[in-house]
């Protein structure tokens, strides 16, 4: 049985939480490192053995700190990539809604054959290039009705503006 993974939004939240925790750890380690460096400088001549141990500990902490900083940058890159995937998904879904609205409008009345063929080509080419899961296709059809209604409102608004411009 295949384990169901998290959604991209949940993954993005996890990455942001991990980055935040990592930044807190890095901040604490930086404070500790500053303290070690202060102790080293303060006791280098008085307690050389203690200073040597502190310097060694400080070096180990710097190594860990560099790895944590690298990990934080990698998580930041991952966060950006996931955000991009989410945005692209939203854009693709939005574009699919508009393409579906074209099909809905085309189905409601007869167009000239050349326009009809052109719209059919746009519709089929879009879905050849963009694979949408079945659940999204159903949702897209609902969104297409909203796009069509919005387009009709814009047409009415443009008509009234044109009428106003002609009569002034």
C-alpha positions, 0 to 999 in steps of 0.5 A: 500500500502506497503512503499518501504524501503531503500536499505542496502547501503542507510541504511548503509549510514544513520547509518554512518551519524547518528554516525557522528552526534552523535559523534559531539554532544558527543564531544560538550557535553564533552567540556561543561562537562569539562567547568562545571567541571572547573567552579565547581572546581573554584567556590566551596568555593567562590560560593557554591550555584552556584557550587551546580547548576553546579554540578547538571547540570554536573550530568544531562549532564553525564547521557545524555552523557552515553546514547548517548555513548551507542547509538553510540556503538549500531549504531556502532554494527548495522553498522558492522552487515549491512556491514556483511549482504552486504558482505555475499550477495555479497559472495552468489551472487558470489558463485551463479555465479560460480555454474551457470558457472558449469551448463553452462559448463556442458551443453556445452559438455557431461561428464562422468555420475558420474561427471555429477550426482555429478555436478547436485547434487552440483547445486541443493544442492546449490540452496536448501541451498541458496534462491536467488530472481529472479532478482539476479538469472538473474544477476547471469546467466550473471555473470556466463558467465563472470566466465566461460570466466575468467576460460577459460583464466586461463586455457589458462594461465596455459597451456602456463605456463606448456608448458614453464616449460616443455620446460625449 
